[in-house]
Amino acid sequence: MRANVVGMSRHLKSAVGAAADEAARRQVEATVAQVIADVRSDGDAAVRRYSERFDRWSPESFRLSQDEIERIVAGVPEQTIDDIKAVQARVRRFAQHQRDSLTDFEVETEPGVHLGQRSIPVEAAGAYVPGGRYPLVASAHMTVVTAKVAGVEHVRACTPPIRGEVPAATVAALHLAGADEIHLLGGTQAVAAMALGTESIGKVDLLAGPGNAYVAEAKRQLFGEVGIDLFAGPTEILVIADDVADPFTVAVDLLSQAEHGPDSPAVLVTTSEALGREVMRLVAEILVEMPTADMAAPAWRDHGEVVVADDLDEAWRIADAYASEHVQVLTREPRQALERMRNYGALFLGERTCVSYGDKVIGTNHTLPTRGAARHTGGLWVGKYLKTVTYQEVTDPAASAELGTLCGRAARVELFEGHARSGDLRAHLYGGAPLPWAPTREARS
């Protein structure tokens, strides 16, 4: 996405990708709508039909039994299991700090008037973990561990088979994260099944997890019937670099995110034209031997940008205009970004940090806003699985009478006579105010 950049900045490289193909978008929208409609009417039969069609996968049961899970996990290399546990411990620790920051409270705002707030987890959450070319094992940590720390009672997880095979490491990650059900099921049919409920897959209250264009569109169409974490598009990275940054590090880190897909924007905002030109040279050099160049090369070609800013003040403004998913800061004083920026999914400060840490191992959540959504939302966190609700109790008769009188006046300004009468009644019961509109007590009894 090209930001609306103002000031004296200049582009050494601009994104040249065409706007999203409207015909392709409409085809995705129509396909998803049909799948959802069929799952809504035909339940498991539609789920199986689409799984056979899209994934060539139709086992006796999509849900893995406990015995199957244990057998799959037992076949995963010990080092992989140890690594999954180590990463999940980091995710769990950070999520617990988030949960601990959300405290329930009750206050007496005036004598006899008690107001409170509680954070209640949703009862059931659905976790979608993508497969395809890249089995995103880390998404199991981000969705399931976070939900469990929030206190979600039941987590249903879906992940697709990969070329007809069981994604063993992903299954192990889901199991170790605490998923209560694991279904080998992918795509729109999986999202629709969890959102709507079928004969064999229970309905959830909230869906979380990344996915391809079809999964994203399914979440969009189902939002309202079910809660979602956020609308997610292609992965984005923006690097802010001054003249002390290492061009090779910048180039490597830009490509680390470009490899997600051919539509993943990778942007460099720098105060040094020399650094910008060297990064462009190094990117071209690295791509020659990069195993994932089939994804990273078109992403850089069509969606890569290099912007030269006059100074860091302008660089902060440019970065905020992009509102990128990931912002990596490679400057003399990277922590300045904490004070100078407001629009980002996650910040990565200094050369010792990189976006890949956030994606895979460091413990913060990698499900983050894209396509400018960082202007109005953060990413997936414990709070997404919680409903913040309030309660009220008036224990003092005089306070209720005073509130009732005020309510009567305030409601009548808005022409809500029924509301006003509820207030009038409390003013009458607890303060002796007359009820000129009411029938006599004898008539009411």
HELIX and SHEET records of a PDB file:
HELIX    1   1 GLU A   22  ASP A   42  1                                  21    
HELIX    2   2 ASP A   44  ASP A   55  1                                  12    
HELIX    3   3 GLN A   66  ALA A   74  1                                   9    
HELIX    4   4 GLU A   78  SER A  101  1                                  24    
HELIX    5   5 VAL A  137  ALA A  140  1                                   4    
HELIX    6   6 HIS A  141  VAL A  145  3                                   5    
HELIX    7   7 THR A  146  ALA A  150  1                                   5    
HELIX    8   8 ALA A  168  ALA A  177  1                                  10    
HELIX    9   9 GLY A  187  LEU A  196  1                                  10    
HELIX   10  10 ALA A  213  LEU A  222  1                                  10    
HELIX   11  11 PRO A  247  ALA A  258  1                                  12    
HELIX   12  12 GLU A  273  GLU A  289  1                                  17    
HELIX   13  13 ALA A  293  HIS A  303  1                                  11    
HELIX   14  14 LEU A  312  TYR A  322  1                                  11    
HELIX   15  15 GLN A  336  ARG A  340  1                                   5    
HELIX   16  16 VAL A  355  LYS A  360  1                                   6    
HELIX   17  17 ALA A  373  ARG A  375  5                                   3    
HELIX   18  18 VAL A  382  TYR A  385  5                                   4    
HELIX   19  19 PRO A  397  VAL A  413  1                                  17    
HELIX   20  20 GLU A  417  GLY A  431  1                                  15    
HELIX   21  21 ARG A  441  ARG A  444  1                                   4    
SHEET    1   A 6 ARG A  10  LYS A  13  0                                        
SHEET    2   A 6 GLY A 304  VAL A 308 -1                                        
SHEET    3   A 6 ALA A 266  THR A 270  1                                        
SHEET    4   A 6 ILE A 237  ALA A 241  1                                        
SHEET    5   A 6 HIS A 326  LEU A 330  1                                        
SHEET    6   A 6 ALA A 346  LEU A 349  1                                        
SHEET    1   B 3 PHE A 105  GLU A 110  0                                        
SHEET    2   B 3 VAL A 113  PRO A 121 -1                                        
SHEET    3   B 3 LEU A 386  VAL A 394 -1                                        
SHEET    1   C 5 GLU A 181  LEU A 184  0                                        
SHEET    2   C 5 HIS A 154  THR A 159  1                                        
SHEET    3   C 5 ALA A 124  TYR A 128  1                                        
SHEET    4   C 5 LEU A 206  ALA A 208  1                                        
SHEET    5   C 5 GLY A 227  ILE A 228  1                                        
END                                                                             
